[in-house]
Amino acid sequence: MLVAEDEADIRILITTMISVWGYQAVAFENGQKVWDWLDKLEADNFSGTLPEIVLMDIRMPGKKGNEVANRMRSIAKLDHTPIALMTAFSLSDGERKEMIDQDGVDTIISKPLPDFDQLRQILHSLIEQKKAPTHQNGV
């Protein structure tokens, strides 16, 4: 699981929860660090395991979470990886729609974050939805 959060306390809390859930977390302190990781991935300079899901703050120094999400959707290795963004700020319906439709974000989670079990359920559901086979023409 990839986590990008500029607030150290929140980043540590999330990575700890992820470990308790049995996932391995790769944490970044800002969007630019994720962007740099994407550069390595695209250049085939990354030999680790790809994240099963991405959880990023929207407003971070460097690149914003939705900018990073948009780039991830253009990388074949990550184009089906679920992406959840977090924000403590109020977003208009138009901003939410744009991030989902244009940046490829799967969901936006408001801060303060849901409790431990609710957050796990949200993220697990996203993973399961992406794993589920898609059907063409209603079949």
Beta strands, then each sheet from edge to edge (+ up, - down):
strand 1: 2-4
strand 2: 26-28
strand 3: 54-57
strand 4: 83-87
strand 5: 107-110
sheet 1: 2+ 1+ 3+ 4+ 5+
end
